[in-house]
Amino acid sequence: MCQIDDNKATADGTGRVLQSAGYAVSIAYNGEDAVRLVRETVPDIVLLDRNLPDIEGLEVCRLIKRDERLKNSLVIFASAARPTTDDQVSGLDGGADGYIARPISNRELKARVDAYARVVEARRRMEEALVAVQASEERYRSIFETIHDAYFQTDQSGVLTVTSPSTVTMFGYSQEELIGMPGASLYGDSDERDKLTAALRESGSVRDWTARGLRKDGTSFWASLPDTFCHTRHNKIDRYSEVQIQEMFK
């Protein structure tokens, strides 16, 4: 983190308190050095005095927030002058993430900085989770677009909502024709379909099921359903079903 204050005693004292609490602290005593230091260290938290001798603290805050590399750095104004409502509003409008009013006890200072550190950590975990989800979606999309087996999803009423390109090839319908079509239309035998539906309602999933598929041209084929599952509630399909189909005896 960075401590920015033109009062050397305040800056150094705050630095010692936070270093003793386990934080790595860099210190600057004016706005120009502050901007350089923050850009070099990319800190999680910046404690910033509004009243600096060369560059006004609010402008330092704006410069930090404009830097894309520093978008996750929290800027906290810490000033000996108790901020007015206008000060707080202008600071927040300028990109500040909070205020700490001095004088403040060492214990409260540490507690407040710890709270801001938890915010930083929560943001970091959220971004990491988002990156992981995006990577997972990209892998899923790649598999979905290239899988040889037919794959489709239906809503709770049994209407097709998602179909893979291989479903188009296997059943002979266009993508536009498939979306909105009853999934039951793809089964060649209504009794087999009803047995499958009953099994799904009872257990939520089936593996290695065999059934007949029905193409658009009216021809049927034997197919294996290696993984089929649905979301159920009280023995009713509550949200959607997912079906994977492998054509047999090509």
ZIMO-V555336 format. One record per backbone hydrogen bond with DSSP energy under -0.5 kcal/mol. NH is the residue of the N-H (numbers start at 0). CO is the residue of the C=O. If there is no record, write none. Layout:
NH;CO  NH;CO
This chain:
1;44  2;25  3;1  3;46  4;2  4;27  7;5  10;6  11;7  12;8  13;9  14;10  15;11  16;12  17;13  18;14  19;15  20;16  21;18  22;17  24;22  25;0  27;2  33;29  34;30  35;31  36;32  37;33  38;34  39;35  40;36  41;37  45;73  46;1  47;45  47;75  48;3  51;49  56;49  58;55  59;55  60;56  61;57  62;58  63;59  64;60  65;61  66;62  66;63  67;65  69;66  70;67  72;69  73;43  75;45  75;73  76;74  76;97  77;47  78;99  81;79  87;83  88;84  89;85  90;86  91;87  92;88  93;89  94;91  95;90  96;74  97;74  99;76  101;78  108;104  109;105  110;106  111;107  112;108  113;109  114;110  115;111  116;112  117;113  118;114  119;115  120;116  121;117  122;118  123;119  124;120  125;121  126;122  127;123  128;124  129;125  130;126  131;127  132;128  133;129  134;130  135;131  136;132  137;133  138;134  139;135  140;136  141;137  142;138  143;139  144;140  145;141  146;142  149;244  151;242  152;161  153;240  154;158  155;238  157;154  159;180  160;152  161;152  163;150  166;163  167;163  168;164  169;165  170;166  171;167  177;173  178;174  179;159  180;177  182;157  184;181  185;182  186;183  187;211  188;211  192;188  193;189  194;190  195;191  196;192  197;193  198;194  199;195  200;196  201;197  202;198  203;199  205;227  207;225  208;224  210;222  212;220  213;185  214;218  215;170  217;214  220;212  222;210  223;245  224;208  225;223  227;205  228;241  229;203  230;239  231;229  232;235  235;232  237;230  237;235  238;230  240;153  241;228  242;151  243;226  244;149  245;223  247;221
